[in-house]
Structure formats: C-alpha cells, structure tokens
C-alpha cells in the first residue's frame, strides 16, 4: 500500500485559480471522498484539510 505524505503548514498561496469550493469529506466503503462537479474531470486539484472548524 502506498503512503501519502502530509505536510503540516499554516499558509498556502495559489496562483491562476479557476474556481474554488468548500465540500465535506464523506465515507465511501473503507475510504473517503469529496464530491465536485464533473466539469472538473481530468483537471488537477488540491485538497486542503482545515485544522479547526470556523
């Protein structure tokens, strides 16, 4: 099984954003998923996990 390295940072800067959205991670089988519109199929995306709820 492949391990994903997680970087613990406090700030991120992103340029050339096409869109952004806030979604809730939901359970699927023994894993999890985040839904997004299919217009973004094939696009590169970054998932940012918030440390605390606002």
N, CA, C and O atoms as a CHARMM CRD file, in Angstrom:
* protein
*
  216
    1    1 UNK  N      0.83000  -1.17100   0.00000 PROA 1      0.00000
    2    1 UNK  CA     0.00000   0.00000   0.00000 PROA 1      0.00000
    3    1 UNK  C      0.88400   1.24800   0.00000 PROA 1      0.00000
    4    1 UNK  O      1.90100   1.29100   0.69100 PROA 1      0.00000
    5    2 UNK  N      0.50300   2.23700  -0.75700 PROA 2      0.00000
    6    2 UNK  CA     1.25100   3.47600  -0.89600 PROA 2      0.00000
    7    2 UNK  C      0.86200   4.45100   0.21100 PROA 2      0.00000
    8    2 UNK  O     -0.32200   4.59900   0.51200 PROA 2      0.00000
    9    3 UNK  N      1.83600   5.11300   0.81600 PROA 3      0.00000
   10    3 UNK  CA     1.59100   6.11900   1.85300 PROA 3      0.00000
   11    3 UNK  C      1.64100   7.50000   1.22500 PROA 3      0.00000
   12    3 UNK  O      2.48600   7.77000   0.37200 PROA 3      0.00000
   13    4 UNK  N      0.74100   8.37000   1.64500 PROA 4      0.00000
   14    4 UNK  CA     0.71200   9.74900   1.18700 PROA 4      0.00000
   15    4 UNK  C      1.34100  10.61000   2.27100 PROA 4      0.00000
   16    4 UNK  O      0.92500  10.55700   3.42900 PROA 4      0.00000
   17    5 UNK  N      2.33700  11.40000   1.90500 PROA 5      0.00000
   18    5 UNK  CA     2.97000  12.29100   2.87300 PROA 5      0.00000
   19    5 UNK  C      2.12100  13.54200   3.02700 PROA 5      0.00000
   20    5 UNK  O      1.68000  14.12900   2.03900 PROA 5      0.00000
   21    6 UNK  N      1.89700  13.94200   4.26100 PROA 6      0.00000
   22    6 UNK  CA     1.10200  15.12500   4.56100 PROA 6      0.00000
   23    6 UNK  C      2.01800  16.18400   5.13800 PROA 6      0.00000
   24    6 UNK  O      2.74600  15.92900   6.09700 PROA 6      0.00000
   25    7 UNK  N      1.98200  17.37500   4.55400 PROA 7      0.00000
   26    7 UNK  CA     2.78800  18.48800   5.04900 PROA 7      0.00000
   27    7 UNK  C      1.92300  19.35300   5.95400 PROA 7      0.00000
   28    7 UNK  O      0.81900  19.74700   5.57700 PROA 7      0.00000
   29    8 UNK  N      2.41800  19.64400   7.13000 PROA 8      0.00000
   30    8 UNK  CA     1.70700  20.47100   8.09700 PROA 8      0.00000
   31    8 UNK  C      2.17200  21.91500   7.95000 PROA 8      0.00000
   32    8 UNK  O      3.22500  22.28100   8.47300 PROA 8      0.00000
   33    9 UNK  N      1.39900  22.73900   7.24200 PROA 9      0.00000
   34    9 UNK  CA     1.75800  24.13600   7.01500 PROA 9      0.00000
   35    9 UNK  C      0.62500  25.03900   7.48900 PROA 9      0.00000
   36    9 UNK  O     -0.50300  24.58400   7.67800 PROA 9      0.00000
   37   10 UNK  N      0.92700  26.30500   7.67600 PROA 10     0.00000
   38   10 UNK  CA    -0.06100  27.26100   8.16400 PROA 10     0.00000
   39   10 UNK  C     -0.58800  28.19300   7.08400 PROA 10     0.00000
   40   10 UNK  O     -1.59700  28.86600   7.28900 PROA 10     0.00000
   41   11 UNK  N      0.08000  28.24000   5.94000 PROA 11     0.00000
   42   11 UNK  CA    -0.32200  29.17400   4.89700 PROA 11     0.00000
   43   11 UNK  C     -0.01100  28.57900   3.53800 PROA 11     0.00000
   44   11 UNK  O      0.98900  27.88200   3.37000 PROA 11     0.00000
   45   12 UNK  N     -0.87100  28.85600   2.56900 PROA 12     0.00000
   46   12 UNK  CA    -0.63800  28.40200   1.19900 PROA 12     0.00000
   47   12 UNK  C     -1.05800  29.52500   0.24800 PROA 12     0.00000
   48   12 UNK  O     -2.06500  30.19300   0.47900 PROA 12     0.00000
   49   13 UNK  N     -0.29100  29.72700  -0.81000 PROA 13     0.00000
   50   13 UNK  CA    -0.59900  30.72200  -1.82600 PROA 13     0.00000
   51   13 UNK  C     -0.74200  30.00000  -3.15800 PROA 13     0.00000
   52   13 UNK  O      0.13200  29.22500  -3.54700 PROA 13     0.00000
   53   14 UNK  N     -1.84700  30.25300  -3.85700 PROA 14     0.00000
   54   14 UNK  CA    -2.11100  29.58400  -5.12600 PROA 14     0.00000
   55   14 UNK  C     -2.41000  30.64600  -6.17700 PROA 14     0.00000
   56   14 UNK  O     -3.19900  31.56100  -5.94100 PROA 14     0.00000
   57   15 UNK  N     -1.77300  30.51600  -7.34000 PROA 15     0.00000
   58   15 UNK  CA    -1.99700  31.45400  -8.44700 PROA 15     0.00000
   59   15 UNK  C     -2.82800  30.77200  -9.52700 PROA 15     0.00000
   60   15 UNK  O     -2.88700  29.54400  -9.58700 PROA 15     0.00000
   61   16 UNK  N     -3.46100  31.55800 -10.37100 PROA 16     0.00000
   62   16 UNK  CA    -4.23800  31.09200 -11.52100 PROA 16     0.00000
   63   16 UNK  C     -5.35100  30.13000 -11.11900 PROA 16     0.00000
   64   16 UNK  O     -5.47500  29.05100 -11.69800 PROA 16     0.00000
   65   17 UNK  N     -6.16200  30.51200 -10.13100 PROA 17     0.00000
   66   17 UNK  CA    -7.27700  29.68500  -9.66800 PROA 17     0.00000
   67   17 UNK  C     -8.43500  29.81800 -10.65200 PROA 17     0.00000
   68   17 UNK  O     -8.85000  30.93000 -10.97700 PROA 17     0.00000
   69   18 UNK  N     -8.95100  28.69700 -11.12200 PROA 18     0.00000
   70   18 UNK  CA   -10.11800  28.71200 -11.99600 PROA 18     0.00000
   71   18 UNK  C    -11.39500  28.78600 -11.15700 PROA 18     0.00000
   72   18 UNK  O    -12.34300  29.48600 -11.51400 PROA 18     0.00000
   73   19 UNK  N    -11.40700  28.06800 -10.05600 PROA 19     0.00000
   74   19 UNK  CA   -12.58700  28.01800  -9.20300 PROA 19     0.00000
   75   19 UNK  C    -12.17200  27.49100  -7.83400 PROA 19     0.00000
   76   19 UNK  O    -11.10300  26.89700  -7.69000 PROA 19     0.00000
   77   20 UNK  N    -13.00400  27.70600  -6.84700 PROA 20     0.00000
   78   20 UNK  CA   -12.78500  27.06900  -5.55900 PROA 20     0.00000
   79   20 UNK  C    -14.13700  26.78600  -4.92100 PROA 20     0.00000
   80   20 UNK  O    -15.12600  27.44800  -5.23500 PROA 20     0.00000
   81   21 UNK  N    -14.18000  25.80800  -4.03000 PROA 21     0.00000
   82   21 UNK  CA   -15.42900  25.40800  -3.38600 PROA 21     0.00000
   83   21 UNK  C    -15.11900  24.76800  -2.05400 PROA 21     0.00000
   84   21 UNK  O    -14.00000  24.30900  -1.82200 PROA 21     0.00000
   85   22 UNK  N    -16.09900  24.73700  -1.18300 PROA 22     0.00000
   86   22 UNK  CA   -15.94200  24.06900   0.10500 PROA 22     0.00000
   87   22 UNK  C    -16.87700  22.87700   0.12500 PROA 22     0.00000
   88   22 UNK  O    -18.07300  23.01400  -0.13500 PROA 22     0.00000
   89   23 UNK  N    -16.34000  21.71600   0.43100 PROA 23     0.00000
   90   23 UNK  CA   -17.10700  20.47300   0.45900 PROA 23     0.00000
   91   23 UNK  C    -16.80900  19.72000   1.74700 PROA 23     0.00000
   92   23 UNK  O    -15.81700  20.00100   2.41900 PROA 23     0.00000
   93   24 UNK  N    -17.66500  18.76200   2.09300 PROA 24     0.00000
   94   24 UNK  CA   -17.46700  17.90400   3.24900 PROA 24     0.00000
   95   24 UNK  C    -16.98700  16.53600   2.77700 PROA 24     0.00000
   96   24 UNK  O    -17.52100  15.98400   1.81600 PROA 24     0.00000
   97   25 UNK  N    -15.99100  15.99800   3.44700 PROA 25     0.00000
   98   25 UNK  CA   -15.49100  14.66500   3.13000 PROA 25     0.00000
   99   25 UNK  C    -16.50600  13.65200   3.64100 PROA 25     0.00000
  100   25 UNK  O    -16.93100  13.72500   4.79400 PROA 25     0.00000
  101   26 UNK  N    -16.89800  12.69900   2.78300 PROA 26     0.00000
  102   26 UNK  CA   -17.89100  11.68700   3.16300 PROA 26     0.00000
  103   26 UNK  C    -17.29400  10.29500   3.04000 PROA 26     0.00000
  104   26 UNK  O    -16.34000  10.07300   2.29300 PROA 26     0.00000
  105   27 UNK  N    -17.87000   9.36500   3.78400 PROA 27     0.00000
  106   27 UNK  CA   -17.38700   7.99100   3.79600 PROA 27     0.00000
  107   27 UNK  C    -17.86700   7.24400   2.55000 PROA 27     0.00000
  108   27 UNK  O    -19.00500   7.41100   2.10900 PROA 27     0.00000
  109   28 UNK  N    -16.97600   6.41600   1.99000 PROA 28     0.00000
  110   28 UNK  CA   -17.33900   5.53400   0.89400 PROA 28     0.00000
  111   28 UNK  C    -16.52900   4.25300   1.07400 PROA 28     0.00000
  112   28 UNK  O    -15.30400   4.27700   0.95500 PROA 28     0.00000
  113   29 UNK  N    -17.19000   3.14600   1.35700 PROA 29     0.00000
  114   29 UNK  CA   -16.50200   1.88400   1.61900 PROA 29     0.00000
  115   29 UNK  C    -15.58400   2.01800   2.82600 PROA 29     0.00000
  116   29 UNK  O    -16.02000   2.42100   3.90500 PROA 29     0.00000
  117   30 UNK  N    -14.30800   1.67700   2.64000 PROA 30     0.00000
  118   30 UNK  CA   -13.34400   1.81200   3.73300 PROA 30     0.00000
  119   30 UNK  C    -12.49900   3.07200   3.57400 PROA 30     0.00000
  120   30 UNK  O    -11.48100   3.22700   4.24800 PROA 30     0.00000
  121   31 UNK  N    -12.91900   3.97200   2.68100 PROA 31     0.00000
  122   31 UNK  CA   -12.17900   5.20900   2.43700 PROA 31     0.00000
  123   31 UNK  C    -13.06300   6.42900   2.57100 PROA 31     0.00000
  124   31 UNK  O    -14.05100   6.41400   3.30500 PROA 31     0.00000
  125   32 UNK  N    -12.70800   7.48000   1.86500 PROA 32     0.00000
  126   32 UNK  CA   -13.46300   8.72600   1.90300 PROA 32     0.00000
  127   32 UNK  C    -13.38900   9.39500   0.53800 PROA 32     0.00000
  128   32 UNK  O    -12.53300   9.06400  -0.28200 PROA 32     0.00000
  129   33 UNK  N    -14.30300  10.34800   0.30100 PROA 33     0.00000
  130   33 UNK  CA   -14.31800  11.06400  -0.97900 PROA 33     0.00000
  131   33 UNK  C    -14.80300  12.48400  -0.77800 PROA 33     0.00000
  132   33 UNK  O    -15.42100  12.80600   0.23700 PROA 33     0.00000
  133   34 UNK  N    -14.51800  13.32800  -1.75300 PROA 34     0.00000
  134   34 UNK  CA   -15.01900  14.69200  -1.79300 PROA 34     0.00000
  135   34 UNK  C    -15.64700  14.87000  -3.16500 PROA 34     0.00000
  136   34 UNK  O    -14.97500  14.68300  -4.18000 PROA 34     0.00000
  137   35 UNK  N    -16.91100  15.22400  -3.21400 PROA 35     0.00000
  138   35 UNK  CA   -17.60500  15.41500  -4.49200 PROA 35     0.00000
  139   35 UNK  C    -17.26200  16.77300  -5.09800 PROA 35     0.00000
  140   35 UNK  O    -17.05400  17.75600  -4.38700 PROA 35     0.00000
  141   36 UNK  N    -17.21000  16.80200  -6.42300 PROA 36     0.00000
  142   36 UNK  CA   -17.06500  18.06300  -7.14600 PROA 36     0.00000
  143   36 UNK  C    -17.77900  17.91700  -8.48800 PROA 36     0.00000
  144   36 UNK  O    -18.02500  16.79500  -8.93000 PROA 36     0.00000
  145   37 UNK  N    -18.11300  19.02400  -9.14200 PROA 37     0.00000
  146   37 UNK  CA   -18.80100  18.96700 -10.42400 PROA 37     0.00000
  147   37 UNK  C    -17.97600  18.25300 -11.49000 PROA 37     0.00000
  148   37 UNK  O    -16.74800  18.34000 -11.48300 PROA 37     0.00000
  149   38 UNK  N    -18.63900  17.54600 -12.40700 PROA 38     0.00000
  150   38 UNK  CA   -17.90800  16.78600 -13.42100 PROA 38     0.00000
  151   38 UNK  C    -17.25700  17.66700 -14.47300 PROA 38     0.00000
  152   38 UNK  O    -16.49900  17.16300 -15.30200 PROA 38     0.00000
  153   39 UNK  N    -17.52500  18.95800 -14.46700 PROA 39     0.00000
  154   39 UNK  CA   -16.81700  19.86300 -15.37700 PROA 39     0.00000
  155   39 UNK  C    -15.31800  19.90000 -15.06500 PROA 39     0.00000
  156   39 UNK  O    -14.52300  20.36200 -15.88400 PROA 39     0.00000
  157   40 UNK  N    -14.93300  19.41200 -13.87500 PROA 40     0.00000
  158   40 UNK  CA   -13.53800  19.39700 -13.48000 PROA 40     0.00000
  159   40 UNK  C    -12.87200  18.04300 -13.69600 PROA 40     0.00000
  160   40 UNK  O    -11.73700  17.85300 -13.25900 PROA 40     0.00000
  161   41 UNK  N    -13.53300  17.10300 -14.34800 PROA 41     0.00000
  162   41 UNK  CA   -12.93000  15.80700 -14.66100 PROA 41     0.00000
  163   41 UNK  C    -11.65700  16.01900 -15.47300 PROA 41     0.00000
  164   41 UNK  O    -11.65300  16.77800 -16.44200 PROA 41     0.00000
  165   42 UNK  N    -10.59300  15.35600 -15.08000 PROA 42     0.00000
  166   42 UNK  CA    -9.32000  15.47100 -15.78700 PROA 42     0.00000
  167   42 UNK  C     -8.48000  16.66000 -15.36900 PROA 42     0.00000
  168   42 UNK  O     -7.34000  16.79100 -15.81500 PROA 42     0.00000
  169   43 UNK  N     -9.01700  17.53700 -14.51700 PROA 43     0.00000
  170   43 UNK  CA    -8.26000  18.69900 -14.04900 PROA 43     0.00000
  171   43 UNK  C     -7.43500  18.30400 -12.82800 PROA 43     0.00000
  172   43 UNK  O     -7.78900  17.36500 -12.11500 PROA 43     0.00000
  173   44 UNK  N     -6.35700  19.00400 -12.59000 PROA 44     0.00000
  174   44 UNK  CA    -5.54900  18.79800 -11.40000 PROA 44     0.00000
  175   44 UNK  C     -6.18400  19.59100 -10.26400 PROA 44     0.00000
  176   44 UNK  O     -6.55800  20.75000 -10.44000 PROA 44     0.00000
  177   45 UNK  N     -6.30500  18.96400  -9.10400 PROA 45     0.00000
  178   45 UNK  CA    -6.94400  19.61700  -7.95800 PROA 45     0.00000
  179   45 UNK  C     -6.09300  19.41300  -6.71300 PROA 45     0.00000
  180   45 UNK  O     -5.33500  18.44700  -6.61800 PROA 45     0.00000
  181   46 UNK  N     -6.22400  20.32400  -5.76800 PROA 46     0.00000
  182   46 UNK  CA    -5.55200  20.21400  -4.48100 PROA 46     0.00000
  183   46 UNK  C     -6.62200  20.17600  -3.39900 PROA 46     0.00000
  184   46 UNK  O     -7.57700  20.95100  -3.43000 PROA 46     0.00000
  185   47 UNK  N     -6.45800  19.28300  -2.45600 PROA 47     0.00000
  186   47 UNK  CA    -7.38900  19.16900  -1.34200 PROA 47     0.00000
  187   47 UNK  C     -6.69900  19.71000  -0.10200 PROA 47     0.00000
  188   47 UNK  O     -5.61900  19.24400   0.26300 PROA 47     0.00000
  189   48 UNK  N     -7.31300  20.68700   0.54600 PROA 48     0.00000
  190   48 UNK  CA    -6.75300  21.30300   1.74200 PROA 48     0.00000
  191   48 UNK  C     -7.65700  20.94000   2.91600 PROA 48     0.00000
  192   48 UNK  O     -8.85600  21.21900   2.88900 PROA 48     0.00000
  193   49 UNK  N     -7.08800  20.32300   3.93800 PROA 49     0.00000
  194   49 UNK  CA    -7.84000  19.93600   5.12000 PROA 49     0.00000
  195   49 UNK  C     -7.66300  21.01900   6.18400 PROA 49     0.00000
  196   49 UNK  O     -6.53900  21.34500   6.56600 PROA 49     0.00000
  197   50 UNK  N     -8.78500  21.57400   6.65900 PROA 50     0.00000
  198   50 UNK  CA    -8.72000  22.62100   7.67800 PROA 50     0.00000
  199   50 UNK  C     -8.43900  21.98600   9.04300 PROA 50     0.00000
  200   50 UNK  O     -8.98400  20.93500   9.37900 PROA 50     0.00000
  201   51 UNK  N     -7.57400  22.65200   9.82400 PROA 51     0.00000
  202   51 UNK  CA    -7.20800  22.13200  11.12700 PROA 51     0.00000
  203   51 UNK  C     -8.35900  22.27900  12.13100 PROA 51     0.00000
  204   51 UNK  O     -8.61600  21.37300  12.92400 PROA 51     0.00000
  205   52 UNK  N     -9.03900  23.40800  12.09000 PROA 52     0.00000
  206   52 UNK  CA   -10.14800  23.69000  13.00100 PROA 52     0.00000
  207   52 UNK  C    -11.34300  24.17900  12.21300 PROA 52     0.00000
  208   52 UNK  O    -11.19100  24.84600  11.19000 PROA 52     0.00000
  209   53 UNK  N    -12.52900  23.84900  12.69000 PROA 53     0.00000
  210   53 UNK  CA   -13.73600  24.38600  12.07600 PROA 53     0.00000
  211   53 UNK  C    -13.90100  25.84500  12.48500 PROA 53     0.00000
  212   53 UNK  O    -13.63700  26.19400  13.63600 PROA 53     0.00000
  213   54 UNK  N    -14.32700  26.68900  11.57400 PROA 54     0.00000
  214   54 UNK  CA   -14.53700  28.10600  11.87400 PROA 54     0.00000
  215   54 UNK  C    -15.89400  28.31900  12.49800 PROA 54     0.00000
  216   54 UNK  O    -16.25400  29.45000  12.82200 PROA 54     0.00000
